[in-house]
Amino acid sequence: MGSVIVDVLQISSSIPPARLFKSFILDSDNLMPKVLPGFFKSFETVHGDGGAGTVKLITWAEGDQIKSAKHRTDEIDDANRVFKYTLVEGGALEDDFKLVAYDMKVEDGPDGGCVYKVTSKYHTKGDNHSVIQEKIKQGHEGAKAFFHAVEAYLQANPNEYN
């Protein structure tokens, strides 16, 4: 019997919120393979126009344990810097998850920076909570690494995504 596990990740940054949202969320298809070429090979739209209902195929670089994943965009709200999507195939789903839904928000932070918040809803296939919690922990570490790689790129390239 499966369950739904809700988890929240929050990271503060000195990057202005509009700049982070524009780069990390809206242009991730181009930015992530450039910032993390050893991890991401490509992002490809397989259905849709980029808005709600769009399905993207993310392909990882050669040698990675995970080969690909499909994400469905559920909502994009530029004005409020909100992006919601669901992992529907591949990636972290494997044997333990039916789907994972992500609600991302980039909020104003102190001193012109931002706070990046991700609420994840893991719909599990079973109740192997120790394995599931370890996978969620690994996902957090990966998400933090992606975020900090983008943050470092933006700090090193202050004229991009303004």
N, C-alpha and C positions, 0 to 999 in steps of 0.2 A: 504494500500500500504506500503510495507516494504522499508527499506533503509539499507545502510551499514554505520556503525559507526566505525571509526578507533580511537583507544586509545593506549597510550604508557605509560608503567610503567617502571621506572628505579630505581634501588637500588644499592648503593655502598657498598662494603664489603672489609674487610681485608683479606679474604680467597683468595689464589692464584687462578687465573682463571681456570687452568687445573683441579685443585682439585675440585672446585665447579662444573664444567661441568661434571666431572666423577661421582661425588656423586649425585648431585641434578637432573641431566638430565639422564645420562646413567644408573645409578643404582637406580632410583627412585622407581622401583617396590619393591626392598628390603628395601631401606632406609626409605621411607615415613611411612610404617606401623610400623617400629621400632621407629622412631622419634616421630610420632603422632599416637600412638596406639588407643587413644580414638576417633580419627577421621577417620582413614583409616583402613579397615578390610583387604582388599587384592587387589592385582593387578594381572590380569590373561591375558595371551596372548590367544586370541580366534582365531586369524588368523595371519599367517605370521611368519617370522624368526627374527623379531626385527628391520628390516630395513624399508624402504619406503613401504607403503601398509599394514603394520602390524596394526591389530586392537586389542586394549586392553580394558578389562572390569575392571573398578575400582569400588570396592564395599566399601561403607562407613560403619562405625561402627554402631551398633545397636542404635536406638534412634535418628539418624540424620534425618533431614527433607528430604534430598536427599538420595535415596537408592543406586543408581549406575549411571555410565556414561560409554559411549564407546568413545574412542579416536582412531583416525586413524593417524598413523605416515606418514607425507608427505615428510620429508627430515631429514637426520642426516648427519652433516658434522663435523667430529671430529677435523679435522685440523683447521677449522675456528670457532669451538665451537658454531655451529648453530644447532638448533633443531626446526622443524616446525611440528605442528600437528593440527588436526581439531577435535573438539568436535562434534560428529555426532549423539549421542543419549543420552538422560537422562541428568543428571547433571543440569547445569544452563539453558538448552534450554527451558524447560517448555513451557509456552504459548507465550512467547515474541520473541524467537529466532529460526530461521531455523537451523543455525549452527554458530559456533564461530571458527575462525582460529587463531592460535597463532604462532608467529614467535619469538623464543627465541634466544638470543645471549649473550654469556659471553665474555666480552671484557677485555683487560688489563686495570687495574686501577692504581692509584698512589701507590707508596711504595710496589709494589708486590701484591697488592690486585686486585680486579676486579670490573667491573660494569656489572650488570645483567639487560638486557633490554628485555622487552616483548612488541611486537606490537600485539594488538588484533584487529581482524576485526569481528565485530558483524553483522551478516546478520539477520535483524529483520523481523518479520511476519507482524507487524503493525507499527503505528506511535505514540504509547503511550510513548512519549519521557521522561516524568517525571518518569514513572515507570522503563523504560529501563535505564535511567541514574542512578537511585538508585541501580538497580541490578549491573550495572557496578562498581559503588562505592563499593558495598558490595564485589564484586569479587576482587577488588584491596586490600581491607582489608584482605581477606582470603589469597590472594597470598603473601602479605607482611608477614602475620603470618607464613605461610608455610616456606617462605624463611628464616625468622629469627630463626625459630625452627631448621632448617637444619644448619644454620650458627652457632648457639649455640652448636649443637651437634658436628660439626666439630672442633670448638674451644676447646671443652672439650675432644675430642678424636683426638689429633694431629697426631697419627700414622696411622689413617685410611684414605684410598683413596689417598695415595701418589704415 
